[in-house]
Amino acid sequence: MPYSKAHKNQVRKQITETARILFNRFGYEKVTIDQVMQQAGLTRGGFYNHFRSKEELFKEAVDGFLMGRGAQWRAGAGIDMSRLDQQAARQMIDSYLSKSHLDDLDGQCPMIALPSDVARSQPEVKAAYQKLLEGMVFLFESSLSQQVMTAGGGSPRNKALSLAALCVGGMILARTLPDSELAEEVQLAAHQMASDLTA
């Protein structure tokens, strides 16, 4: 008896989430299809029932973060996507630029964990990564549009892009300096500057 579509979708999500965690831990190049399937508790032969290639899986792992692990993370941070205001921007900054996010290697945003791998990958993977950045920029732009217009402090888009660059860039630098005082300084400085931009 063939598996239902719901079962197939569930297995695909299981493979994708397993791969996302392994890519975060070891990078794209060091992770094999065999490792992904073994970690997911599945056979290698089943991989090709869901994906044409490892590259397609990589794209799916990056693309699926926004509404998968990313959505869980936003909910945990108290961000209400139906009410994006100045408070939501601050919650995003506090959670994204936090020590707990930096320490959560498995749950880290692909924008922090995988930038070099994405830069060397296919256009579809780069497009998925860009979608993550656009989601962050949208959150900031929507959250701060009223504040920026009232304060006359430049365009909401420019402020949102600056905040996204501070959040992602600050965490990438901090991630490359594990167990270092400089890593903490970078993280805290990025947090302070981002917070100042939302004041």
C-alpha positions as a LaTeX table, in Angstrom:
\begin{tabular}{lrrr}
\hline
Residue & $x$ (\AA) & $y$ (\AA) & $z$ (\AA) \\
\hline
Met1 & 0.00 & 0.00 & 0.00 \\
Pro2 & 1.53 & 3.35 & $-1.03$ \\
Tyr3 & 2.12 & 6.03 & 1.57 \\
Ser4 & $-0.32$ & 8.91 & 1.77 \\
Lys5 & 0.64 & 12.38 & 0.58 \\
Ala6 & 0.52 & 13.60 & 4.19 \\
His7 & 2.99 & 10.89 & 5.22 \\
Lys8 & 5.29 & 11.74 & 2.33 \\
Asn9 & 5.18 & 15.45 & 3.27 \\
Gln10 & 5.97 & 14.59 & 6.89 \\
Val11 & 8.98 & 12.49 & 5.90 \\
Arg12 & 10.20 & 15.27 & 3.59 \\
Lys13 & 9.99 & 17.76 & 6.47 \\
Gln14 & 11.84 & 15.32 & 8.74 \\
Ile15 & 14.67 & 14.97 & 6.21 \\
Thr16 & 14.80 & 18.73 & 5.66 \\
Glu17 & 14.94 & 19.59 & 9.36 \\
Thr18 & 17.58 & 16.92 & 10.01 \\
Ala19 & 19.67 & 18.31 & 7.16 \\
Arg20 & 19.27 & 21.90 & 8.38 \\
Ile21 & 20.67 & 20.94 & 11.78 \\
Leu22 & 23.56 & 18.98 & 10.27 \\
Phe23 & 24.38 & 21.82 & 7.86 \\
Asn24 & 24.40 & 24.23 & 10.81 \\
Arg25 & 26.77 & 21.97 & 12.76 \\
Phe26 & 29.21 & 20.95 & 10.04 \\
Gly27 & 28.60 & 23.07 & 6.92 \\
Tyr28 & 27.18 & 21.98 & 3.59 \\
Glu29 & 30.29 & 20.32 & 2.16 \\
Lys30 & 30.97 & 18.06 & 5.15 \\
Val31 & 27.44 & 16.64 & 5.37 \\
Thr32 & 26.56 & 13.62 & 3.22 \\
Ile33 & 23.21 & 12.27 & 2.13 \\
Asp34 & 24.01 & 9.09 & 4.07 \\
Gln35 & 24.52 & 11.10 & 7.27 \\
Val36 & 21.25 & 13.00 & 6.80 \\
Met37 & 19.23 & 9.85 & 6.20 \\
Gln38 & 20.87 & 7.92 & 9.02 \\
Gln39 & 20.27 & 10.79 & 11.45 \\
Ala40 & 16.64 & 10.98 & 10.27 \\
Gly41 & 16.26 & 7.22 & 10.86 \\
Leu42 & 15.66 & 6.51 & 7.18 \\
Thr43 & 17.42 & 4.59 & 4.41 \\
Arg44 & 19.54 & 6.29 & 1.80 \\
Gly45 & 17.39 & 4.85 & $-0.98$ \\
Gly46 & 14.41 & 6.80 & 0.29 \\
Phe47 & 16.20 & 10.12 & $-0.22$ \\
Tyr48 & 15.50 & 10.21 & $-3.94$ \\
Asn49 & 11.78 & 9.78 & $-3.37$ \\
His50 & 11.86 & 13.30 & $-1.95$ \\
Phe51 & 14.83 & 15.20 & $-3.44$ \\
Arg52 & 16.70 & 15.12 & $-6.73$ \\
Ser53 & 20.01 & 16.14 & $-5.17$ \\
Lys54 & 21.79 & 17.31 & $-2.03$ \\
Glu55 & 21.72 & 20.85 & $-3.47$ \\
Glu56 & 17.91 & 20.71 & $-3.67$ \\
Leu57 & 17.83 & 19.57 & $-0.05$ \\
Phe58 & 20.10 & 22.48 & 0.90 \\
Lys59 & 17.74 & 24.93 & $-0.79$ \\
Glu60 & 14.78 & 23.39 & 1.05 \\
Ala61 & 16.60 & 23.52 & 4.40 \\
Val62 & 17.30 & 27.25 & 3.99 \\
Asp63 & 13.88 & 28.01 & 2.52 \\
Gly64 & 11.97 & 26.06 & 5.16 \\
Phe65 & 13.53 & 27.91 & 8.09 \\
Leu66 & 11.33 & 31.01 & 7.81 \\
Met67 & 8.04 & 29.23 & 8.47 \\
Gly68 & 9.51 & 26.25 & 10.36 \\
Arg69 & 12.13 & 26.69 & 13.07 \\
Gly70 & 12.11 & 30.46 & 12.46 \\
Ala71 & 8.40 & 30.70 & 13.20 \\
Gln72 & 8.90 & 28.78 & 16.45 \\
Trp73 & 11.75 & 31.09 & 17.34 \\
Arg74 & 9.67 & 34.24 & 16.65 \\
Ala75 & 6.81 & 32.88 & 18.75 \\
Gly76 & 9.22 & 32.16 & 21.61 \\
Ala77 & 10.48 & 35.74 & 21.34 \\
Gly78 & 6.89 & 37.01 & 21.68 \\
Ile79 & 6.78 & 38.50 & 18.18 \\
Asp80 & 3.22 & 38.80 & 16.90 \\
Met81 & 3.42 & 38.96 & 13.09 \\
Ser82 & $-0.13$ & 40.31 & 12.93 \\
Arg83 & 0.88 & 43.35 & 15.00 \\
Leu84 & 4.24 & 44.64 & 13.90 \\
Asp85 & 5.13 & 47.71 & 15.93 \\
Gln86 & 8.19 & 49.20 & 17.61 \\
Gln87 & 7.96 & 46.58 & 20.37 \\
Ala88 & 8.16 & 43.78 & 17.78 \\
Ala89 & 11.36 & 45.27 & 16.36 \\
Arg90 & 12.89 & 45.38 & 19.85 \\
Gln91 & 11.82 & 41.80 & 20.55 \\
Met92 & 13.44 & 40.71 & 17.30 \\
Ile93 & 16.70 & 42.47 & 18.17 \\
Asp94 & 16.74 & 41.16 & 21.75 \\
Ser95 & 16.16 & 37.59 & 20.64 \\
Tyr96 & 18.28 & 37.53 & 17.48 \\
Leu97 & 21.29 & 39.22 & 19.08 \\
Ser98 & 21.12 & 37.12 & 22.23 \\
Lys99 & 23.68 & 34.80 & 23.76 \\
Ser100 & 21.11 & 31.98 & 23.69 \\
His101 & 20.68 & 32.37 & 19.91 \\
Leu102 & 24.45 & 32.42 & 19.45 \\
Asp103 & 24.84 & 29.27 & 21.57 \\
Asp104 & 21.98 & 27.42 & 19.84 \\
Leu105 & 24.01 & 26.00 & 16.97 \\
Asp106 & 21.29 & 23.56 & 15.91 \\
Gly107 & 18.57 & 26.22 & 15.91 \\
Gln108 & 20.55 & 29.12 & 14.49 \\
Cys109 & 19.22 & 31.09 & 11.58 \\
Pro110 & 20.84 & 29.99 & 8.28 \\
Met111 & 21.80 & 33.61 & 7.64 \\
Ile112 & 24.28 & 33.24 & 10.52 \\
Ala113 & 25.19 & 29.57 & 10.17 \\
Leu114 & 25.58 & 29.18 & 6.42 \\
Pro115 & 26.59 & 32.40 & 4.59 \\
Ser116 & 29.81 & 31.05 & 3.05 \\
Asp117 & 28.12 & 27.83 & 1.94 \\
Val118 & 25.26 & 29.80 & 0.39 \\
Ala119 & 27.67 & 32.15 & $-1.40$ \\
Arg120 & 29.19 & 29.13 & $-3.18$ \\
Ser121 & 25.90 & 27.42 & $-4.00$ \\
Gln122 & 23.36 & 27.45 & $-6.81$ \\
Pro123 & 21.06 & 30.43 & $-7.56$ \\
Glu124 & 18.06 & 28.61 & $-6.01$ \\
Val125 & 19.83 & 28.38 & $-2.66$ \\
Lys126 & 20.87 & 32.03 & $-2.84$ \\
Ala127 & 17.26 & 32.98 & $-3.60$ \\
Ala128 & 16.08 & 31.05 & $-0.52$ \\
Tyr129 & 18.68 & 32.85 & 1.62 \\
Gln130 & 17.59 & 36.20 & 0.18 \\
Lys131 & 14.00 & 35.34 & 1.13 \\
Leu132 & 15.12 & 35.01 & 4.76 \\
Leu133 & 16.79 & 38.41 & 4.64 \\
Glu134 & 13.73 & 39.95 & 2.99 \\
Gly135 & 11.58 & 38.49 & 5.79 \\
Met136 & 13.74 & 40.14 & 8.43 \\
Val137 & 13.79 & 43.46 & 6.55 \\
Phe138 & 9.99 & 43.30 & 6.19 \\
Leu139 & 9.58 & 42.76 & 9.93 \\
Phe140 & 11.79 & 45.74 & 10.76 \\
Glu141 & 10.39 & 48.00 & 8.04 \\
Ser142 & 6.79 & 47.27 & 9.04 \\
Ser143 & 7.57 & 47.59 & 12.75 \\
Leu144 & 9.31 & 50.93 & 12.46 \\
Ser145 & 7.50 & 52.65 & 9.58 \\
Gln146 & 5.30 & 54.76 & 11.85 \\
Gln147 & 8.17 & 55.68 & 14.16 \\
Val148 & 10.48 & 56.71 & 11.29 \\
Met149 & 7.81 & 58.80 & 9.59 \\
Thr150 & 6.96 & 60.54 & 12.87 \\
Ala151 & 10.57 & 61.17 & 13.84 \\
Gly152 & 11.59 & 62.17 & 10.32 \\
Gly153 & 14.62 & 59.90 & 10.57 \\
Gly154 & 15.07 & 58.69 & 6.99 \\
Ser155 & 13.27 & 55.95 & 5.14 \\
Pro156 & 11.93 & 52.92 & 6.98 \\
Arg157 & 13.58 & 50.74 & 4.32 \\
Asn158 & 17.08 & 52.09 & 5.00 \\
Lys159 & 16.65 & 51.71 & 8.73 \\
Ala160 & 15.35 & 48.13 & 8.28 \\
Leu161 & 18.30 & 47.22 & 6.04 \\
Ser162 & 20.74 & 48.69 & 8.58 \\
Leu163 & 19.14 & 46.72 & 11.42 \\
Ala164 & 19.24 & 43.48 & 9.43 \\
Ala165 & 22.91 & 44.06 & 8.60 \\
Leu166 & 23.71 & 44.70 & 12.27 \\
Cys167 & 21.82 & 41.62 & 13.44 \\
Val168 & 23.17 & 39.18 & 10.89 \\
Gly169 & 26.65 & 40.64 & 10.58 \\
Gly170 & 27.12 & 40.96 & 14.32 \\
Met171 & 26.14 & 37.36 & 14.89 \\
Ile172 & 28.30 & 36.03 & 12.04 \\
Leu173 & 31.33 & 37.76 & 13.55 \\
Ala174 & 30.49 & 36.58 & 17.06 \\
Arg175 & 30.00 & 33.01 & 15.78 \\
Thr176 & 33.47 & 32.95 & 14.24 \\
Leu177 & 35.06 & 33.84 & 17.59 \\
Pro178 & 33.80 & 31.10 & 19.95 \\
Asp179 & 34.58 & 31.40 & 23.65 \\
Ser180 & 36.14 & 34.80 & 23.13 \\
Glu181 & 35.60 & 38.06 & 24.97 \\
Leu182 & 35.68 & 39.79 & 21.59 \\
Ala183 & 32.72 & 37.67 & 20.42 \\
Glu184 & 30.68 & 38.90 & 23.37 \\
Glu185 & 31.80 & 42.48 & 22.74 \\
Val186 & 30.74 & 42.27 & 19.09 \\
Gln187 & 27.37 & 40.77 & 20.01 \\
Leu188 & 26.70 & 43.38 & 22.71 \\
Ala189 & 27.87 & 46.28 & 20.52 \\
Ala190 & 25.61 & 45.16 & 17.66 \\
His191 & 22.72 & 44.81 & 20.12 \\
Gln192 & 23.31 & 48.29 & 21.55 \\
Met193 & 23.53 & 49.94 & 18.13 \\
Ala194 & 20.46 & 48.13 & 16.85 \\
Ser195 & 18.54 & 49.08 & 19.99 \\
Asp196 & 19.57 & 52.71 & 19.53 \\
Leu197 & 18.20 & 52.65 & 15.99 \\
Thr198 & 14.77 & 51.62 & 17.30 \\
Ala199 & 14.66 & 54.18 & 20.14 \\
\hline
\end{tabular}
